[in-house]
């Protein structure tokens, strides 16, 4: 069954604006990860947040995790045209670390 | 140097044929995976090998058979191809995850787009 579900499915913003996308999941997790996929390419790891962490930053990325609500958010600040991609959350369940489960992603389009 | 490379990048074939996709990683990772991405971009795990041993085998038709000759290679063979097999197949690798290892951050290949006519 699908573990992570991203919201919204698609997001269109202008350069310089912030982009926020959310991920909800169903079971207890060990960690949650965000990946980016450019068109026609493989997924690239962006950031990992562990179940005992609430917030993490990496450059223009900010990730939050609320385990009580089983949800995470990814914020991209000051977006650029190069941020145009699909963004996926992936969860590593506490009882099955090796099985990283992905959602269907949020497609982000940043227009100049 | 490409970290995870898979071939071919594109594969167009007729129903009923048998085809293989090859994957190699030069990262020294212990674990390799095959994921299938459908037309709606949903990514689903198919198989995972750790040091040549099968550790994850999701509900995948028997027509799909992974083979890992060594920990740097994981190939996927598909028999009797069907229209529904059309998808992008991604190979990935990671250090061993779990209580005895670190978090399983995946490095993906560029994907192999399979089209079954």
Backbone of each chain as ProteinMPNN parsed JSONL, in Angstrom:
{"seq_chain_A": "XXXXXXXXXXXXXXXXXXXXXXXXXXXXXXXXXXXXXXXXXXXXXXXXXXXXXXXXXXXXXXXXXXXXXXXXXXXXXXXXXXXXXXXXXXXXXXXXXXXXXXXXXXXXXXXX", "coords_chain_A": {"N_chain_A": [[0.854, -1.18, 0.0], [0.373, 2.322, -0.535], [2.572, 4.479, 1.084], [3.612, 7.143, 1.595], [1.972, 10.183, 0.904], [1.772, 12.866, -1.182], [1.0, 16.353, -1.128], [0.315, 19.51, -2.494], [-0.72, 17.873, -5.613], [0.258, 19.189, -7.764], [2.065, 22.21, -8.342], [2.396, 25.56, -9.075], [4.517, 28.23, -9.371], [6.118, 31.498, -9.152], [9.446, 32.591, -9.888], [11.461, 33.274, -7.076], [9.442, 33.133, -5.238], [8.174, 31.215, -2.414], [7.943, 27.657, -2.1], [5.785, 25.25, -0.898], [5.232, 21.977, 0.133], [3.438, 19.079, 1.155], [3.493, 16.004, 3.03], [1.9, 13.051, 3.876], [1.698, 10.181, 5.969], [1.217, 6.723, 6.973], [2.057, 4.757, 8.832], [4.187, 3.933, 11.679], [7.386, 5.431, 11.616], [10.938, 5.254, 10.905], [12.611, 7.083, 9.651], [12.193, 9.911, 7.432], [12.377, 10.879, 4.087], [13.205, 13.238, 1.519], [13.083, 13.529, -1.982], [14.176, 14.65, -5.196], [13.086, 14.779, -8.573], [14.086, 15.413, -11.699], [12.772, 16.026, -14.973], [12.698, 13.116, -16.88], [14.824, 11.986, -15.564], [16.654, 10.231, -12.929], [15.816, 9.846, -9.409], [16.93, 12.154, -6.941], [18.483, 12.381, -3.851], [17.51, 14.643, -1.323], [17.153, 15.455, 1.412], [17.121, 14.167, 4.741], [15.131, 13.328, 7.507], [14.987, 12.347, 10.834], [12.923, 10.298, 12.981], [12.958, 11.316, 15.533], [13.481, 13.941, 15.231], [12.436, 17.322, 14.601], [12.69, 19.428, 12.88], [14.597, 20.379, 10.022], [17.299, 21.771, 8.168], [18.618, 22.544, 4.957], [20.528, 24.324, 3.019], [18.477, 26.092, 0.873], [16.331, 24.615, 1.612], [13.821, 23.51, 3.832], [12.714, 21.256, 6.143], [10.053, 19.841, 7.928], [8.813, 17.728, 10.532], [6.121, 16.062, 11.872], [5.369, 13.761, 13.981], [3.177, 13.048, 15.462], [1.026, 13.79, 13.948], [1.618, 12.4, 11.777], [2.907, 13.542, 9.496], [4.76, 15.54, 7.135], [6.546, 18.403, 5.949], [7.898, 20.11, 3.154], [9.747, 22.893, 2.461], [10.714, 25.119, 0.019], [12.685, 27.807, -0.282], [12.792, 31.051, -1.835], [12.501, 30.341, -4.647], [13.835, 28.984, -7.711], [14.069, 28.822, -11.317], [15.384, 26.49, -11.901], [14.546, 24.81, -9.923], [12.351, 23.547, -10.806], [10.705, 20.569, -10.938], [9.779, 17.21, -9.939], [8.818, 16.372, -6.657], [9.381, 14.078, -4.134], [8.262, 12.396, -1.234], [9.575, 9.972, 0.984], [9.287, 7.142, 3.023], [10.81, 5.374, 5.683], [9.914, 2.649, 7.269], [9.505, 1.785, 10.736], [9.534, -0.909, 11.257], [10.609, -1.99, 9.04], [13.185, -1.196, 7.761], [14.659, -1.302, 5.409], [12.916, -1.037, 3.329], [12.114, 1.469, 1.52], [9.483, 3.596, 1.025], [7.657, 5.287, -1.424], [5.694, 8.199, -2.299], [3.435, 9.596, -4.763], [4.367, 12.008, -5.541], [4.927, 15.61, -5.826], [4.43, 17.853, -8.36], [6.366, 20.487, -9.284], [6.411, 23.626, -10.762], [8.387, 26.246, -11.677], [8.236, 29.423, -12.755], [10.046, 31.816, -14.692]], "CA_chain_A": [[0.0, 0.0, 0.0], [1.143, 3.545, -0.638], [2.86, 4.984, 2.411], [3.632, 8.59, 1.593], [1.106, 10.84, -0.073], [2.138, 14.27, -1.245], [-0.064, 17.318, -1.385], [-0.605, 19.208, -3.601], [-0.164, 17.061, -6.689], [0.995, 20.084, -8.648], [2.261, 23.537, -7.773], [3.005, 26.466, -10.039], [4.885, 29.482, -8.694], [7.07, 32.332, -9.872], [10.781, 32.678, -9.289], [11.537, 34.13, -5.903], [8.415, 32.741, -4.259], [8.429, 29.978, -1.672], [7.103, 26.515, -2.462], [5.575, 24.346, 0.231], [4.493, 20.765, -0.177], [3.227, 18.266, 2.342], [3.506, 14.551, 2.882], [1.278, 12.341, 4.989], [2.002, 8.759, 5.941], [0.235, 5.98, 7.766], [2.582, 3.898, 9.899], [5.323, 4.44, 12.438], [8.553, 5.485, 10.743], [12.264, 5.504, 11.456], [13.014, 8.356, 9.07], [11.464, 10.348, 6.248], [13.327, 11.508, 3.169], [12.671, 13.938, 0.357], [13.866, 13.367, -3.194], [13.777, 15.45, -6.353], [13.239, 14.12, -9.869], [13.947, 16.247, -12.886], [12.111, 15.311, -16.063], [13.513, 12.134, -17.592], [16.019, 11.616, -14.795], [16.422, 9.483, -11.705], [15.576, 10.639, -8.208], [18.12, 12.613, -6.227], [18.198, 12.6, -2.444], [17.645, 16.029, -0.879], [17.275, 15.654, 2.853], [16.558, 13.11, 5.581], [14.805, 13.746, 8.866], [14.719, 11.167, 11.636], [11.649, 10.365, 13.701], [13.112, 12.09, 16.769], [13.774, 15.329, 14.855], [11.231, 18.081, 14.258], [12.957, 20.354, 11.785], [15.941, 20.273, 9.492], [17.546, 22.724, 7.096], [19.73, 22.299, 4.062], [20.5, 25.397, 2.021], [17.154, 26.734, 0.764], [15.317, 23.632, 1.962], [13.471, 23.352, 5.241], [11.813, 20.127, 6.315], [9.503, 19.631, 9.27], [8.206, 16.421, 10.742], [5.204, 15.968, 13.012], [5.043, 12.33, 14.063], [1.841, 12.873, 16.044], [0.083, 13.932, 12.84], [2.141, 11.598, 10.666], [3.023, 14.417, 8.33], [6.0, 16.277, 6.937], [6.448, 19.419, 4.913], [9.142, 20.57, 2.518], [9.681, 24.282, 2.025], [11.822, 25.603, -0.791], [12.61, 29.258, -0.228], [13.368, 31.815, -2.948], [12.604, 29.326, -5.701], [14.475, 29.306, -8.989], [13.562, 28.015, -12.438], [16.049, 25.185, -11.815], [13.85, 23.977, -8.935], [11.269, 22.85, -11.501], [10.94, 19.125, -10.809], [8.829, 16.524, -9.063], [9.388, 16.154, -5.329], [8.797, 12.898, -3.529], [8.656, 12.001, 0.111], [9.751, 8.529, 1.117], [9.337, 6.785, 4.43], [11.421, 4.117, 6.105], [9.112, 2.214, 8.405], [10.274, 1.316, 11.894], [9.642, -2.372, 11.234], [11.122, -2.438, 7.742], [14.061, -0.092, 7.397], [15.204, -1.387, 4.068], [11.896, -0.802, 2.311], [11.78, 2.884, 1.436], [8.25, 3.674, 0.236], [7.472, 6.607, -2.0], [4.402, 8.65, -2.759], [3.362, 9.896, -6.192], [5.116, 13.231, -5.792], [4.347, 16.916, -6.133], [5.11, 18.43, -9.514], [6.557, 21.923, -9.058], [6.861, 24.395, -11.92], [8.797, 27.595, -11.3], [8.354, 30.217, -13.986], [10.922, 32.999, -14.531]], "C_chain_A": [[0.892, 1.232, 0.0], [1.335, 4.119, 0.751], [2.813, 6.497, 2.442], [2.7, 9.144, 0.533], [1.396, 12.323, -0.032], [0.928, 15.138, -1.604], [0.583, 18.699, -1.482], [0.043, 18.302, -4.639], [0.669, 17.917, -7.617], [1.0, 21.483, -8.051], [2.962, 24.403, -8.802], [3.265, 27.806, -9.366], [5.857, 30.263, -9.566], [8.405, 32.334, -9.13], [10.774, 33.652, -8.123], [10.518, 33.782, -4.836], [8.854, 31.474, -3.526], [7.473, 28.89, -2.139], [7.005, 25.599, -1.251], [4.762, 23.143, -0.226], [4.477, 19.881, 1.058], [3.215, 16.786, 2.009], [2.833, 13.942, 4.097], [1.585, 10.855, 4.844], [1.169, 8.047, 6.986], [0.816, 5.215, 8.958], [3.741, 4.569, 10.629], [6.583, 4.373, 11.575], [9.838, 5.644, 11.534], [12.801, 6.839, 10.943], [12.165, 8.664, 7.844], [12.45, 11.12, 5.384], [12.574, 12.221, 2.058], [13.655, 13.785, -0.799], [13.317, 14.297, -4.265], [14.001, 14.632, -7.616], [13.023, 15.143, -10.966], [13.409, 15.387, -14.02], [13.077, 14.374, -16.778], [14.747, 11.669, -16.845], [15.637, 10.732, -13.605], [16.196, 10.416, -10.528], [16.888, 10.973, -7.522], [17.727, 12.926, -4.791], [18.459, 14.054, -2.057], [17.969, 16.124, 0.605], [16.593, 14.506, 3.581], [16.277, 13.678, 6.957], [14.406, 12.497, 9.653], [13.466, 11.371, 12.483], [11.751, 11.169, 14.995], [13.511, 13.544, 16.488], [12.491, 16.025, 14.43], [11.454, 18.996, 13.059], [14.402, 20.183, 11.338], [16.093, 21.233, 8.317], [18.705, 22.234, 6.249], [19.667, 23.328, 2.952], [19.151, 26.099, 2.02], [16.007, 25.796, 1.126], [15.098, 23.612, 3.467], [12.436, 22.243, 5.327], [11.342, 20.08, 7.754], [8.875, 18.249, 9.338], [7.354, 16.476, 12.0], [4.742, 14.519, 13.101], [3.665, 12.094, 14.679], [0.767, 12.972, 14.966], [0.489, 13.078, 11.643], [2.221, 12.435, 9.39], [4.36, 15.14, 8.328], [5.75, 17.357, 5.901], [7.841, 19.763, 4.418], [8.905, 21.982, 2.02], [10.921, 24.603, 1.221], [11.702, 27.121, -0.813], [13.261, 29.871, -1.465], [13.58, 30.917, -4.162], [13.225, 29.888, -6.975], [13.9, 28.424, -10.078], [14.155, 26.599, -12.382], [15.418, 24.266, -10.778], [12.671, 23.238, -9.553], [11.571, 21.368, -11.547], [9.753, 18.522, -10.072], [9.535, 16.213, -7.758], [8.625, 15.026, -4.651], [9.216, 12.785, -2.072], [8.726, 10.476, 0.138], [9.925, 8.211, 2.59], [10.008, 5.434, 4.636], [10.68, 3.696, 7.377], [9.986, 1.655, 9.518], [10.492, -0.186, 11.835], [10.217, -2.901, 9.932], [12.016, -1.361, 7.155], [14.442, -0.122, 5.924], [14.213, -1.022, 2.983], [11.48, 0.657, 2.347], [10.578, 3.025, 0.513], [7.963, 5.109, -0.154], [6.002, 6.903, -2.269], [4.472, 8.952, -4.245], [3.968, 11.254, -6.542], [4.269, 14.472, -5.985], [5.142, 17.499, -7.287], [5.161, 19.941, -9.346], [7.078, 22.564, -10.337], [7.169, 25.805, -11.459], [9.026, 28.382, -12.578], [9.181, 31.47, -13.735], [10.106, 34.291, -14.476]], "O_chain_A": [[2.026, 1.19, 0.477], [0.377, 4.238, 1.516], [2.062, 7.08, 3.224], [2.642, 8.642, -0.589], [1.284, 12.963, 1.013], [-0.008, 14.71, -2.279], [1.363, 19.04, -0.593], [1.232, 18.0, -4.544], [1.657, 17.456, -8.189], [0.07, 21.884, -7.353], [4.003, 24.023, -9.338], [2.343, 28.44, -8.852], [6.351, 29.765, -10.577], [8.473, 32.11, -7.921], [10.157, 34.716, -8.183], [10.707, 34.101, -3.662], [9.767, 30.767, -3.951], [6.337, 29.168, -2.524], [8.015, 25.223, -0.656], [3.735, 23.285, -0.889], [5.381, 19.929, 1.893], [2.964, 16.377, 0.876], [3.168, 14.287, 5.231], [1.714, 10.341, 3.734], [0.492, 8.686, 7.792], [0.145, 5.046, 9.976], [4.207, 5.638, 10.234], [6.819, 3.38, 10.887], [9.834, 6.105, 12.676], [13.371, 7.624, 11.7], [11.504, 7.784, 7.292], [13.251, 11.91, 5.883], [11.453, 11.852, 1.707], [14.87, 13.892, -0.631], [12.147, 14.679, -4.239], [14.976, 13.888, -7.724], [11.925, 15.67, -11.141], [13.575, 14.167, -14.02], [14.144, 14.793, -17.226], [15.622, 11.027, -17.426], [14.458, 10.518, -13.319], [16.367, 11.629, -10.642], [17.829, 10.18, -7.522], [16.759, 13.647, -4.544], [19.489, 14.627, -2.413], [18.929, 16.782, 1.006], [15.61, 13.944, 3.097], [17.087, 14.422, 7.51], [13.593, 11.694, 9.196], [13.013, 12.5, 12.671], [10.738, 11.654, 15.501], [13.841, 14.287, 17.412], [11.561, 15.378, 13.949], [10.521, 19.299, 12.315], [15.296, 19.891, 12.132], [15.146, 21.477, 7.57], [19.64, 21.602, 6.741], [18.844, 23.218, 2.043], [18.727, 26.638, 3.042], [14.839, 26.15, 0.963], [16.037, 23.686, 4.26], [11.404, 22.291, 4.657], [12.128, 20.257, 8.685], [8.462, 17.683, 8.326], [7.821, 16.888, 13.062], [3.834, 14.103, 12.381], [3.053, 11.052, 14.443], [-0.274, 12.321, 15.055], [-0.206, 13.038, 10.628], [1.671, 12.071, 8.351], [4.997, 15.326, 9.365], [4.848, 17.237, 5.073], [8.822, 19.714, 5.161], [7.977, 22.236, 1.251], [12.044, 24.39, 1.679], [10.714, 27.658, -1.314], [14.164, 29.285, -2.062], [14.702, 30.756, -4.64], [13.149, 31.082, -7.266], [13.306, 27.385, -9.789], [13.502, 25.631, -12.771], [15.715, 23.072, -10.749], [12.056, 22.395, -8.9], [12.573, 20.95, -12.127], [8.843, 19.231, -9.64], [10.707, 15.836, -7.749], [7.395, 15.021, -4.603], [10.367, 13.043, -1.719], [8.017, 9.793, -0.601], [10.623, 8.922, 3.313], [9.803, 4.489, 3.874], [10.817, 4.327, 8.426], [11.067, 1.12, 9.27], [11.513, -0.687, 12.306], [10.305, -4.112, 9.734], [11.658, -0.698, 6.181], [14.534, 0.921, 5.276], [14.601, -0.732, 1.852], [10.596, 1.039, 3.114], [10.636, 2.623, -0.649], [8.018, 6.022, 0.67], [5.184, 6.0, -2.442], [5.449, 8.608, -4.91], [4.067, 11.604, -7.718], [3.072, 14.403, -6.265], [6.364, 17.628, -7.214], [4.123, 20.6, -9.274], [8.06, 22.105, -10.921], [6.302, 26.486, -10.91], [9.898, 28.049, -13.381], [9.042, 32.114, -12.695], [10.675, 35.375, -14.345]]}, "seq_chain_B": "XXXXXXXXXXXXXXXXXXXXXXXXXXXXXXXXXXXXXXXXXXXXXXXXXXXXXXXXXXXXXXXXXXXXXXXXXXXXXXXXXXXXXXXXXXXXXXXXXXXXXXXXXXXXXXXXXXXXX", "coords_chain_B": {"N_chain_B": [[32.256, 10.047, -13.368], [29.716, 7.693, -13.487], [27.516, 6.913, -10.866], [25.417, 5.048, -10.355], [24.56, 3.055, -12.867], [22.456, 2.161, -15.52], [21.34, 0.006, -18.081], [19.4, -0.942, -20.958], [18.705, 2.561, -21.739], [16.392, 3.139, -23.046], [13.793, 0.991, -24.126], [12.03, -0.714, -26.445], [9.583, -2.992, -27.233], [7.861, -5.992, -28.314], [4.772, -7.427, -27.188], [4.96, -10.406, -25.251], [7.621, -10.915, -25.657], [10.94, -11.492, -24.223], [12.97, -9.646, -22.029], [15.889, -7.912, -20.755], [17.198, -5.795, -18.175], [20.052, -4.081, -17.184], [22.058, -3.304, -14.311], [24.519, -1.436, -12.617], [26.587, -0.484, -9.91], [29.038, 1.747, -8.635], [29.641, 2.538, -6.109], [30.294, 1.116, -3.918], [28.274, 0.221, -2.349], [26.136, -1.862, -0.273], [23.575, -2.698, -0.747], [21.076, -3.144, -3.21], [18.43, -2.098, -5.403], [15.332, -2.53, -7.211], [12.996, -0.396, -8.618], [9.729, 0.439, -9.785], [8.277, 2.834, -11.837], [5.235, 4.15, -12.551], [2.92, 5.46, -15.06], [1.698, 7.532, -13.733], [3.595, 8.482, -12.14], [3.95, 7.221, -9.758], [6.011, 5.54, -7.538], [7.167, 2.351, -7.01], [8.505, -0.174, -4.945], [10.197, -3.085, -6.041], [12.125, -5.204, -5.831], [14.831, -6.059, -3.576], [18.27, -6.446, -2.939], [20.766, -7.553, -0.744], [24.105, -7.688, -0.495], [24.168, -9.716, -2.51], [22.065, -11.254, -1.667], [18.614, -11.91, -1.707], [16.405, -9.713, -0.202], [14.099, -8.22, -0.147], [11.073, -8.826, -1.638], [8.595, -7.897, -3.336], [5.057, -8.059, -4.085], [5.224, -9.186, -6.978], [4.792, -10.2, -10.338], [5.734, -13.559, -11.303], [7.031, -13.479, -13.658], [8.947, -11.611, -13.549], [12.302, -11.57, -12.804], [14.9, -11.055, -10.696], [18.506, -10.813, -10.696], [21.541, -11.128, -9.04], [24.726, -11.08, -9.593], [26.988, -10.227, -8.236], [27.746, -7.934, -5.536], [27.799, -5.481, -6.711], [26.235, -5.46, -8.913], [22.959, -5.675, -10.254], [20.581, -7.239, -11.993], [17.627, -7.218, -14.048], [15.319, -9.401, -15.253], [12.738, -9.907, -17.543], [10.121, -11.914, -18.399], [7.895, -12.916, -21.056], [6.576, -10.404, -21.821], [4.084, -7.939, -21.012], [1.478, -5.556, -21.848], [0.966, -3.968, -19.619], [3.374, -3.865, -18.371], [4.758, -1.766, -19.25], [6.636, 0.964, -18.347], [8.778, 3.058, -16.299], [11.761, 1.805, -15.178], [13.66, 1.827, -12.313], [16.89, 1.482, -11.047], [18.54, 1.331, -7.928], [20.813, 2.078, -5.23], [22.167, 1.552, -1.925], [23.848, 2.098, 1.216], [23.853, -0.494, 3.656], [20.833, -0.525, 5.346], [19.017, -0.151, 8.453], [18.775, -1.371, 11.877], [21.359, -2.223, 12.411], [22.823, -0.765, 10.743], [23.229, 2.34, 8.871], [20.87, 4.992, 8.04], [18.886, 4.332, 5.187], [19.751, 5.824, 2.552], [19.016, 6.424, -0.738], [20.7, 6.049, -3.867], [19.948, 6.749, -7.107], [19.716, 5.278, -10.391], [19.502, 6.494, -13.809], [17.233, 5.531, -14.956], [15.248, 3.203, -16.89], [13.322, 3.21, -19.632], [10.68, 1.312, -20.444], [8.777, 0.204, -23.101], [6.024, -1.531, -24.088], [4.623, -2.953, -26.865]], "CA_chain_B": [[31.921, 8.624, -13.235], [28.329, 7.473, -13.105], [27.491, 6.12, -9.653], [24.525, 3.931, -10.636], [24.293, 3.093, -14.303], [21.586, 1.095, -15.969], [21.199, -0.091, -19.535], [19.412, 0.247, -21.805], [17.907, 3.7, -21.275], [15.082, 2.964, -23.682], [13.571, -0.364, -24.607], [10.72, -0.855, -27.083], [9.505, -4.39, -27.608], [6.522, -6.52, -28.541], [4.193, -8.322, -26.167], [5.382, -11.79, -25.312], [9.083, -11.025, -25.685], [11.708, -11.484, -22.974], [13.999, -8.599, -22.061], [16.653, -7.703, -19.518], [17.77, -4.488, -17.867], [21.219, -4.299, -16.337], [22.387, -2.207, -13.406], [25.81, -1.534, -11.949], [26.926, 0.667, -9.061], [30.457, 1.799, -8.268], [29.699, 3.27, -4.848], [30.655, 0.214, -2.826], [27.091, -0.024, -1.522], [25.817, -3.273, -0.03], [22.189, -3.009, -1.073], [20.589, -2.638, -4.492], [16.965, -2.15, -5.507], [14.605, -2.2, -8.42], [11.73, 0.288, -8.445], [8.953, 0.653, -11.007], [7.523, 4.087, -11.815], [4.178, 4.066, -13.56], [2.641, 6.683, -15.825], [1.289, 8.583, -12.8], [4.816, 8.8, -11.388], [4.007, 6.504, -8.493], [7.218, 4.718, -7.501], [6.919, 1.196, -6.157], [9.64, -1.066, -4.827], [9.962, -4.434, -6.548], [13.08, -6.127, -5.217], [16.046, -5.52, -2.971], [19.308, -7.422, -2.638], [21.849, -7.124, 0.13], [25.245, -8.592, -0.689], [23.734, -10.798, -3.407], [20.967, -12.026, -1.096], [17.311, -11.271, -1.863], [15.829, -9.37, 1.099], [12.752, -7.701, -0.362], [10.446, -9.355, -2.847], [7.219, -7.457, -3.244], [4.118, -8.842, -4.89], [5.564, -8.94, -8.368], [4.596, -11.449, -11.094], [6.896, -14.436, -11.459], [7.704, -13.166, -14.92], [10.071, -10.724, -13.212], [13.295, -12.297, -12.015], [16.149, -10.328, -10.483], [19.694, -11.633, -10.497], [22.657, -10.333, -8.538], [25.948, -11.89, -9.65], [27.853, -9.731, -7.171], [27.016, -6.862, -4.853], [27.822, -4.257, -7.526], [25.357, -5.637, -10.067], [21.626, -6.244, -10.064], [19.904, -7.234, -13.281], [16.206, -7.55, -14.001], [14.877, -10.098, -16.455], [11.277, -9.972, -17.61], [9.623, -12.873, -19.39], [6.52, -12.795, -21.587], [6.184, -9.02, -21.534], [2.693, -7.55, -21.196], [1.3, -4.121, -22.024], [1.019, -3.33, -18.305], [4.757, -3.764, -17.891], [5.306, -0.496, -19.723], [6.917, 1.831, -17.181], [10.202, 3.357, -16.151], [12.333, 0.972, -14.126], [14.827, 2.472, -11.711], [17.785, 0.774, -10.165], [19.079, 2.202, -6.878], [21.67, 1.387, -4.268], [22.364, 2.242, -0.647], [24.532, 1.356, 2.264], [22.876, -1.321, 4.354], [20.042, 0.215, 6.318], [18.487, -0.97, 9.531], [19.324, -1.163, 13.217], [22.806, -2.459, 12.441], [23.475, 0.125, 9.78], [22.727, 3.701, 8.844], [19.628, 5.191, 7.307], [19.056, 3.887, 3.805], [19.609, 6.874, 1.549], [19.171, 5.764, -2.032], [21.24, 6.684, -5.055], [19.218, 6.165, -8.222], [20.162, 5.374, -11.769], [18.72, 7.427, -14.629], [15.991, 4.895, -15.361], [15.11, 2.506, -18.176], [11.916, 3.323, -20.034], [10.249, 0.126, -21.192], [7.504, 0.343, -23.799], [5.594, -2.805, -24.651], [3.612, -2.686, -27.905]], "C_chain_B": [[30.486, 8.466, -12.748], [28.275, 6.54, -11.918], [26.639, 4.865, -9.826], [24.155, 4.033, -12.111], [23.431, 1.902, -14.688], [21.42, 1.168, -17.47], [20.184, -1.161, -19.891], [18.581, 1.373, -21.2], [16.488, 3.629, -21.826], [14.989, 1.551, -24.24], [12.151, -0.435, -25.147], [10.64, -2.276, -27.617], [8.058, -4.819, -27.758], [6.074, -7.359, -27.356], [4.71, -9.73, -26.363], [6.883, -11.981, -25.346], [9.67, -11.078, -24.28], [12.799, -10.426, -23.094], [14.692, -8.494, -20.709], [17.117, -6.264, -19.403], [18.925, -4.73, -16.897], [21.499, -3.076, -15.476], [23.709, -2.487, -12.717], [26.032, -0.3, -11.089], [28.394, 0.577, -8.641], [30.67, 2.554, -6.963], [30.149, 2.41, -3.677], [29.488, -0.063, -1.886], [26.808, -1.511, -1.398], [24.46, -3.67, -0.593], [21.785, -2.37, -2.394], [19.101, -2.924, -4.621], [16.521, -2.017, -6.956], [13.277, -1.576, -8.022], [11.056, 0.428, -9.807], [8.17, 1.955, -10.855], [6.5, 4.066, -12.933], [3.914, 5.431, -14.198], [2.182, 7.841, -14.943], [2.405, 8.963, -11.848], [4.883, 8.108, -10.022], [5.15, 5.503, -8.553], [7.016, 3.573, -6.523], [8.125, 0.265, -6.137], [9.256, -2.453, -5.339], [10.83, -5.437, -5.788], [14.199, -5.353, -4.528], [16.986, -6.67, -2.648], [20.328, -6.785, -1.715], [22.98, -8.128, 0.01], [24.844, -9.873, -1.416], [22.569, -11.614, -2.852], [19.662, -11.252, -1.221], [16.716, -10.992, -0.485], [14.433, -8.768, 0.987], [12.245, -8.245, -1.686], [8.972, -9.011, -2.74], [6.33, -8.328, -4.132], [4.308, -8.486, -6.351], [5.351, -10.251, -9.125], [5.879, -12.248, -11.242], [7.658, -14.191, -12.744], [8.921, -12.25, -14.703], [11.063, -11.502, -12.352], [14.571, -11.462, -11.911], [17.308, -11.301, -10.332], [20.837, -10.716, -10.07], [23.917, -11.181, -8.534], [26.99, -11.484, -8.613], [27.209, -8.476, -6.607], [27.017, -5.549, -5.64], [26.858, -4.314, -8.707], [24.016, -6.23, -9.66], [20.886, -6.102, -11.379], [18.45, -7.645, -13.095], [15.816, -8.181, -15.328], [13.364, -10.215, -16.42], [10.875, -10.906, -18.736], [8.222, -12.496, -19.852], [5.934, -11.415, -21.31], [4.729, -8.746, -21.877], [2.605, -6.024, -21.314], [1.467, -3.372, -20.694], [2.41, -3.221, -17.717], [5.413, -2.469, -18.348], [5.435, 0.472, -18.55], [8.373, 2.249, -17.272], [10.714, 2.556, -14.956], [13.614, 1.638, -13.63], [15.586, 1.483, -10.851], [18.303, 1.772, -9.136], [19.981, 1.379, -5.979], [21.776, 2.208, -2.998], [23.316, 1.428, 0.215], [23.474, 0.545, 2.99], [22.152, -0.487, 5.39], [19.557, -0.71, 7.409], [19.196, -0.724, 10.842], [20.832, -1.362, 13.27], [23.551, -1.544, 11.492], [22.888, 1.513, 9.83], [21.389, 3.784, 8.152], [19.867, 4.886, 5.838], [18.75, 5.006, 2.836], [19.942, 6.272, 0.196], [19.833, 6.666, -3.067], [20.63, 5.97, -6.253], [20.004, 6.242, -9.525], [19.213, 6.292, -12.536], [17.417, 6.82, -15.14], [16.074, 4.229, -16.716], [13.636, 2.52, -18.54], [11.579, 2.147, -20.933], [8.878, 0.387, -21.799], [7.176, -0.98, -24.446], [4.44, -2.533, -25.615], [2.731, -3.902, -28.145]], "O_chain_B": [[30.096, 9.035, -11.728], [28.909, 5.485, -11.935], [27.068, 3.76, -9.492], [23.512, 4.992, -12.537], [23.656, 0.78, -14.235], [21.368, 2.249, -18.056], [20.102, -2.183, -19.211], [17.834, 1.15, -20.247], [15.522, 4.007, -21.163], [15.96, 0.994, -24.751], [11.186, -0.241, -24.408], [11.515, -2.718, -28.361], [7.14, -4.093, -27.374], [6.887, -7.922, -26.624], [4.88, -10.194, -27.491], [7.376, -13.081, -25.095], [9.007, -10.76, -23.292], [13.466, -10.32, -24.122], [14.17, -8.917, -19.677], [17.392, -5.601, -20.403], [18.799, -5.477, -15.927], [21.209, -1.947, -15.873], [23.988, -3.608, -12.292], [25.699, 0.811, -11.501], [28.915, -0.497, -8.338], [31.731, 3.134, -6.732], [30.361, 2.913, -2.573], [29.685, -0.526, -0.763], [27.169, -2.311, -2.261], [24.222, -4.842, -0.881], [22.105, -1.213, -2.666], [18.58, -3.868, -4.026], [17.23, -1.472, -7.803], [12.529, -2.125, -7.214], [11.719, 0.524, -10.84], [7.479, 2.153, -9.855], [6.848, 3.976, -14.11], [4.596, 6.415, -13.909], [2.263, 9.0, -15.349], [2.187, 9.678, -10.869], [5.78, 8.388, -9.226], [5.251, 4.717, -9.494], [6.727, 3.795, -5.348], [8.696, -0.048, -7.182], [8.147, -2.934, -5.105], [10.33, -6.387, -5.185], [14.477, -4.193, -4.833], [16.571, -7.718, -2.154], [20.705, -5.625, -1.885], [22.823, -9.293, 0.375], [25.157, -10.976, -0.969], [22.127, -12.567, -3.494], [19.605, -10.07, -0.88], [16.539, -11.912, 0.313], [13.667, -8.811, 1.949], [12.908, -8.134, -2.718], [8.195, -9.744, -2.128], [6.809, -9.217, -4.836], [3.64, -7.601, -6.886], [5.694, -11.314, -8.608], [6.973, -11.687, -11.3], [8.793, -14.64, -12.902], [9.797, -12.139, -15.56], [10.703, -12.029, -11.299], [15.236, -11.197, -12.912], [17.136, -12.443, -9.906], [21.064, -9.665, -10.668], [24.161, -11.922, -7.582], [27.782, -12.314, -8.166], [26.215, -8.0, -7.154], [26.313, -4.608, -5.274], [26.686, -3.325, -9.418], [23.939, -7.149, -8.845], [20.598, -4.993, -11.828], [18.089, -8.32, -12.13], [15.963, -7.574, -16.389], [12.78, -10.575, -15.398], [11.251, -10.702, -19.89], [7.467, -11.842, -19.132], [4.911, -11.29, -20.637], [4.203, -9.236, -22.876], [3.527, -5.301, -20.934], [2.036, -2.282, -20.653], [2.612, -2.569, -16.692], [6.499, -2.119, -17.886], [4.461, 0.758, -17.853], [9.101, 1.856, -18.183], [10.158, 2.63, -13.86], [14.515, 1.963, -14.403], [15.011, 0.752, -10.043], [18.484, 2.947, -9.456], [19.922, 0.149, -5.967], [21.51, 3.409, -2.996], [23.552, 0.243, -0.023], [22.294, 0.889, 2.93], [22.779, 0.179, 6.213], [19.678, -1.93, 7.293], [20.136, 0.069, 10.896], [21.511, -0.739, 14.085], [24.781, -1.554, 11.448], [22.125, 1.832, 10.742], [20.835, 2.771, 7.727], [20.946, 5.159, 5.312], [17.625, 5.128, 2.351], [21.008, 5.686, 0.006], [19.57, 7.867, -3.138], [20.766, 4.757, -6.406], [20.83, 7.132, -9.733], [18.242, 6.801, -11.978], [16.584, 7.533, -15.701], [16.858, 4.626, -17.578], [12.806, 1.924, -17.854], [12.118, 2.004, -22.03], [7.934, 0.748, -21.095], [7.948, -1.496, -25.254], [3.417, -1.962, -25.236], [1.83, -3.855, -28.983]]}, "name": "protein", "num_of_chains": 2, "seq": "XXXXXXXXXXXXXXXXXXXXXXXXXXXXXXXXXXXXXXXXXXXXXXXXXXXXXXXXXXXXXXXXXXXXXXXXXXXXXXXXXXXXXXXXXXXXXXXXXXXXXXXXXXXXXXXXXXXXXXXXXXXXXXXXXXXXXXXXXXXXXXXXXXXXXXXXXXXXXXXXXXXXXXXXXXXXXXXXXXXXXXXXXXXXXXXXXXXXXXXXXXXXXXXXXXXXXXXXXXXXXXXXXXXXX"}
